């Protein structure tokens, strides 16, 4: 089983457009599984060929203490601090597969 995890910083706390996200992955919105316990839904899963993608929206920034070291180490992204400091929300994204490698995920 291959699993990967990412945190995507967002500039705004607006709820996510889950059908639009599904469409971006070429997935029919009927395959979209939404969190029934929150309105608007804060979490969703999407089947992908060979695995699954999961998303958890958090309408709060990633604590700066968790970002400070990665930002300093981001030699490939000189504007990382300036772009990440003002973020307002984030999405935890996970992918899991029995068939795909970490690179394919």
matplotlib code that plots the C-alpha trace (Angstrom):
import matplotlib.pyplot as plt

x = [0.0, 1.4, 0.2, 1.1, 0.0, 0.2, -1.1, -2.2, -2.3, -5.3, -5.6, -9.3, -11.6, -14.3, -15.8, -14.4, -16.3, -16.2, -17.9, -15.4, -12.5, -13.9, -14.1, -10.5, -9.5, -11.8, -14.0, -17.8, -19.4, -21.6, -18.4, -17.7, -18.3, -18.9, -18.8, -22.5, -21.7, -20.8, -22.5, -20.9, -19.0, -15.5, -14.2, -14.5, -13.1, -12.7, -11.8, -8.9, -7.7, -5.8, -6.6, -8.4, -7.9, -9.1, -9.5, -10.1, -10.7, -9.6, -10.7, -7.6, -4.0, -1.3, 0.5, 3.5, 5.7, 4.9, 5.9, 8.9, 11.5, 10.1, 9.9, 13.5, 14.6, 12.6, 15.6, 13.5, 10.7, 12.3, 8.9, 7.6, 7.5, 5.8, 3.2, 2.5, 2.4, -0.9, -2.7, -6.1, -7.0, -5.6, -6.6, -5.0, -4.8, -4.1, -3.7, -3.7, -3.2, -2.3, -1.3, 0.4, 3.8, 4.3, 5.4, 2.2, 0.0]
y = [0.0, 3.4, 6.5, 10.1, 13.2, 16.9, 20.1, 22.8, 26.4, 28.5, 32.3, 32.3, 30.3, 29.9, 26.4, 24.2, 23.4, 19.6, 18.9, 21.3, 19.4, 16.1, 17.5, 18.6, 15.0, 13.8, 12.1, 12.0, 14.0, 10.9, 9.2, 12.0, 11.0, 14.0, 14.2, 14.1, 15.5, 19.1, 21.8, 22.7, 19.4, 19.7, 16.4, 14.3, 11.3, 10.5, 7.2, 7.5, 4.7, 2.4, 4.2, 7.0, 10.7, 12.2, 15.8, 17.5, 21.3, 23.3, 26.9, 27.9, 28.5, 25.9, 27.0, 29.1, 27.0, 24.0, 26.0, 28.0, 25.3, 24.1, 27.7, 28.4, 25.1, 26.0, 27.1, 26.5, 28.9, 32.2, 33.9, 31.0, 33.1, 36.1, 33.8, 31.5, 33.8, 35.4, 32.1, 31.7, 28.0, 24.7, 21.3, 18.1, 15.8, 12.1, 9.5, 5.8, 2.9, -0.8, -0.4, 3.0, 4.2, 7.4, 9.2, 8.1, 9.1]
z = [0.0, -1.0, 0.8, 0.4, 2.3, 1.4, 2.9, 0.4, 1.6, 0.5, 0.4, 1.5, 3.8, 1.1, 1.1, -1.6, -4.8, -4.6, -8.0, -9.7, -8.0, -9.1, -12.7, -12.5, -11.9, -14.7, -12.2, -12.5, -9.7, -8.9, -7.7, -5.2, -1.6, 0.7, 4.4, 5.6, 9.0, 7.9, 5.8, 3.6, 3.4, 4.9, 3.5, 0.4, -1.3, -5.0, -6.6, -9.0, -11.3, -8.9, -5.7, -3.9, -3.2, 0.1, 1.0, 4.4, 4.3, 7.3, 7.5, 9.4, 8.4, 9.0, 12.1, 11.2, 13.5, 11.2, 8.1, 9.2, 8.6, 5.3, 4.0, 4.9, 3.2, 0.0, -2.1, -5.2, -4.1, -3.0, -2.4, -0.2, 3.0, 1.4, -0.3, 2.6, 5.6, 4.7, 3.9, 5.6, 5.2, 4.1, 2.7, 3.8, 0.8, 0.9, -1.8, -1.3, -3.7, -3.9, -7.6, -8.0, -6.9, -4.8, -8.0, -9.9, -7.0]

ax = plt.figure().add_subplot(projection="3d")
ax.plot(x, y, z, "-o")
ax.set_aspect("equal")
plt.show()
